[in-house]
């Protein structure tokens, strides 16, 4: 069979949404993803093909992933489609006494006690990963994200897209953080998922680097500078090469050369698909403006050091929209007129000046995020001074209801 031609940049979109499966009454994690997928497909296979959309599992049995199977030419129709898939899944989970929960982390999961690895197809991959990195930790077993896949065709598009994405990665938690609670208490980070993720594979540092990827100019450069060192360093731990694949790369955005797409991994999953797709639309509009050189040329974008971007990411993981950004060179690349600002202010500037339809379906959810803060801040506001288990259950039950009904969470 002939491989289909690669899509040009922004000619298609791939979205992956990960959700927790929880007990319908207690909201504790339930490791029943295999039972869900079996009910949908009639087998223990990893994937459920529902035509336009697919369901699958990765690593742990309390997680289900939804994705559009083929690239979509526009993001707008996907919100309704994903919401319908959520409805089907919740109906299949009901007889199991379970439901879906949104958010980047489960607020009281104990990964050491509650983690159950997927035991069916691809189990040897997960077993090898667990043996090397240890999956019974928050940074492996308790994180749910949205992956945004953007295509590219050839080295020129790859270099331009990678440079643009690299500049947007550090500030995405300011828009998308949804994980302020772990181990039953507010963690001190608004994006605890990314804080945990950033340290989960430290045993082999080349697997993740500084989380923010370094500048690259071509596929050959990337393979030589990133993939080859990663494969070299993991080989003593994985002599059979089970994990020798480009998806082992744990940076916040990774090229998937097997499908000519750049996969962004730094976005916490939100309270409903409408919010997820609004964030995807905002991020894509800004990435496209950078790709087109709206605010800065490619050479200047590529010249900014990874250390500077990693520092901004760390601030946004901790403080999200209230993170202070005082790197004037970075702000100039994004067309911001001042020398410092909070990340939320920067996003208001970007949404206003990028080519985003301000009267379209993203207007309402983005207005909530930009005016009331990311979902993590709204969760903390709802929790208030009462972080008891009973009150956490009340707040997260409301989030489950938002996912089930497709509503934005407001406090």
N, C-alpha and C positions, 0 to 999 in steps of 0.2 A: 504494500500500500504506500502511496506517495504521501509524505508529510505535508499537511496543509501549509500554505505560506504564512509567515509570521504577520501578525497584525501590526500596523503602525501605531505609534504612541497615541493614546487616547481614543483609539478606534474600538475599544472594547473594555469591559470591566468584569473582574471576578471578585466576588464577595464570599467570605467564609465567616459564619457566626457560630460561636461556641457557647453552649448553655450547660448549667448544672442540672442534674436530675435529683430532686429532693423529695423527701417524704411529704405527702400532702398535708399531714397534720403537724408534724414537728419541724418541718423544713430542714432536717438534717440530711446529709447526702445519702443517696440510695444508689448502690452499684448495680443498676439494672439495665444499662445501655444495651447489652446483648439481648435481653428479653424484649426491649423496645424494637430493636432492628429485626429480630426474629418475627415479631408480630406484624411488622410492615412487609417483610420480604419472604417469610417462610423458611429462612435458613440462618445459620450462624455467620454468614458472610459479613465482611466489614462494611460494605457499601449497600445503600438502598438507592436505586435509580428510579426517580419519579418523573422522568421526562426532563422538564426544565430544571428541576432541583434535585439534589441528592443529599442523603444523610449518611453519616459515618461516625466512627469513633476514633479517638487517638489516646493511647496509653492507658487511661483510667476509665473504670466502668461506670462512673457517675457523670460522664461527659458525653454530649452528643453534638456533632458539628453539622451545620446546614450550609450548603453552597449552591450557587448556580453552576450547573455542569459545564455549560459552554459560555464563552465571553458574551456579555450583553452589550449592545451598542449604546445603551443609555442606562443611567442609574435609576431614573424616576420610576419605572414599572416594578423595580425589584422590591421596594418596601412592601407593597401590597402582596406580592408573591411570597416573600418570606413570612409575612404575618399569617398568611393562609397555611403555610407549612407548620408554623408554631401551633396553630389550632389543631391540625391533624395529630401532631405529636402529643399534645396535651390530652386529646381524646383517647389515644392509645395508652397513655400512661395512667389514666384514671383507674382502670381495673387493677392496676398494680399498686394502687394507693400512692401514686407519685405525681409530680408535676414539674414543670420547668421553672428554674430561677435564673434571672438575669444578674448582671454585675460581674466585675472582673475577678472577684474572689468570694468564696463562701466565708461568711463572717465568723463561724465557730468550728469549722472543720479542723480535726486533728489529723494531719496527714500521716503521722506515724502509725496511728491506729485505724484510720478510715480508708486508706488507699487500697484499692483492689485493681491490679493490672489487668488489661485485656488479655484473656487466655486463649483466644481463637486465632484467626488469620493474622499473620505478621507478629505473632507473640514472640518469636525469637528476636525480633528487632527490639521490642520493648524490654525483653529480659536482658539483652546486652546493654541497652541504655541504662537500665536500672543498676546493673552490676557495676558500670563505670561511674555513673554520676549520682546514683541514689534517687529514686523517684518519690520516696516517702518524705517529701519536704514541700513547703508551699510553692517554691519556685518551679516545681515539676508537676505536682498533683493538684494544685489549687490555683489555677489561673485560666480565665476564659477571656478570649479576645475576639476582635474582628480583624481579619486579614483582608487587606485591600490589594488586589493584583492589577497592575497596570502593564500593558504590553509594550514591547519595543521590537523594531526590525533593524538589525544591523548595529554595528559598533557606534556609529554616530548618534543614533537615537538612544542607545543604552547609556552612553556617556552623559548626554544631556539630561536624560531622565534620572539617572543616578545622582547627578549633581543637584538637581532640583529637589528630589526626595530627601537627600541628605540634609538640606537646610531646613526642611519642614519637620523632620523627625523629632528634634528636641522639644518643640512646642506642642506636639500633639497631645501629651497628657494634660495640658492646660485646657484643652477642649473636651477631652474624652475620659479623664480619670473617673473611675467608678468603683474604686476598691479602697475605701478608707478604714475598713475594719478587718482585723484578723485576730484569731485566738480570743474572741469574745470582746475585744476592746478596740477603740480607735487606735490605730498604730502609730500615728504621728506623720504618716505619709498619706496624701490623697490618692496616690497611685501605688498602693502597696504591692499590687501584682507586678509592676515593673521593677520595684525595689527588690522583690524576691527573685524575679526572673534574671536580674542583672548579676546575681551571685550564684546561680544554680549550677553552672558548668565551670566553675573556677578551677577545677582539677586540671583542665586542659585549656589554658587561656586563649589559645589561637582559635578555639571554637566560637568565641564571642567577641574577642578584641576589647574595644572600649564601648561596646554596644552600638554606638554610632559608627558606621563604616567609614574607612578611609576613602579618599578620592581615588577614582579609577578611570581609565580612559578607554578600555576595551575589554572584551571577553578574555583575550589572552592574558592581559595584565591581571585581571581579577583571578583567573585560574592560577597564575604563577604566584601572586602576592597573598592570596587568601586561601584558596582551596588546597593548594599543594602543601603549605605548612600545616594546615588543619589535618589533612590526611596523614601526613608524616607523623604528627604528634600523637594521633590517636592509634596508630598502627600497633604499638606495643601492647595496648590494652584491648585491641580488637583485631587479633591476627587473622581472623577469617574474613575481615572486611565487611562485616554485616552492616556497619554504620557508614561505610565509605560512600556517601551520597551527598549531593549539594544541600539537601534539607537538614543535614547535621549542623550547618552554619546557623548560629543562634543570634546573629546581629539583628538589630531592630528593623532592618530591611535587607532582603537577600535576593539576588538574581536567581530565578529559576530558569536556567538555560534550556532545560528539558521542555519548557513550554514558552520560552521567550517572553517572560514576564518578570517584573520586579514586585516582590511580595513584601508589603509593609505590615509589621507585626507589633507595633507599639500602641495600638488602640484598644483600650478596654471595651468589652461589649457593654451595650447600654440597656436601658429599661424596655425598649421595644425596637423593632426594625426601623421604624420611621426615624428614630433618633440616630441609629447606626448609619443609615443611608444619608442623613443630613450631614453628619460628620464626614462621611466619605466624599460627599459632594463638595463640602467646604475645602477639605484637604486637596482634592483633585483640582479644584479651581485655582488654588494657590500654587500647586505644583506645576500646573500648565502655564500660569503666568511666568513663573521662573524659567520653565523650559523654553518659553518664547522670548526670554530676555526682557520682560516688561520692566523690571527694576534694576537688573544688573546683568552683565555679560557672563558667558560661561566661564571664561578664564578666572574672573574674580570669584565666582561661586566655588570653583574647584580649589582656589588658593586658600580658602579659610581652613585653619587647622582643626583636626579632630578633637584636640583637647578643649578648644573653646566651645565646640558643639556639645561635647560630653558634659561640660560644666553647666550649660543651659539645661540639658536634659535632666541632670541631677536636681537642679532647682525646681523644675516643673514636676518631677516625680514627687517631690516633697510638698510643694505649695500650689501646684496646678496654676489656676488663673491668677493667683496672687504672687507668683514667683517674680522676683525682680530681674530684669534683663538689662544690664548696663554695658553690654558689648556693642559699642557704637558701630564698629565695622560690620557686625552681623546685622544690626538693624538697618544699615544702609543697603545691604544686599536685598532686603525685603521692602525697600521703599518707605521705611518709617522715617518721619521727619525729625524725630528727637534723638537724643543720645542715650536715653534710658526710659524704661516703661515697665509696667507689669505685663505679664504674658497675656492676660485677658484683654488689656488695652491693645496690644499688638494684634490679637485675633480680630478685634472689632475693626481695626484699620484694614487688615487683610481681607476680611469678608466684604467690607465696603468697597475696596478698590479692585479686587479680582473680579473676573467675569462670571459672577454667580447670579442666577436669576433671583432677584430679591422679592419677586411676587410669586415664586413657584412653591412647590410642596415643602421646600426646606425652610421657608421663612419662619414658620411658627416654632419648630423645635430649636432652630438656631437662636431665635430671640430669647427663648427660655435659658439656653445655655449661656449666651453672652450677657444676659441681664441678671440671672440668678446663680450663675456658676455651673461648672460641670456637675454631673450626677453625684460625684463623691461629696461635693460641698452641700448639695441638697440632702443627701443621706445624713450627713453630720448634723445639719440643721434639724432634720426630723428626729434624730436621736436626742439632741439637746443634752441635758445633764443626766439623763437616765439611760445608762448603757447596760442595764440589766438584761439577762437573757430573754425575759418575757417581752421587754420593750423592743429588743432587737428583732424578735420574732414578728412583732406587730409591724415594724417598719419594713422588714423584708417580705412579709406577706403582701403588703401593699405594692412592693416592687413586682412580685409574682403576678399580682392582679393586673398591673400595668402591661406586663408582657402578654398576658392572656388576652387582654382587650385592646392592645395597641395604643395605649395612652402614654403621654409624657408625664413623668413624675414631677409634681410641683408641691411645694410646701407652703 
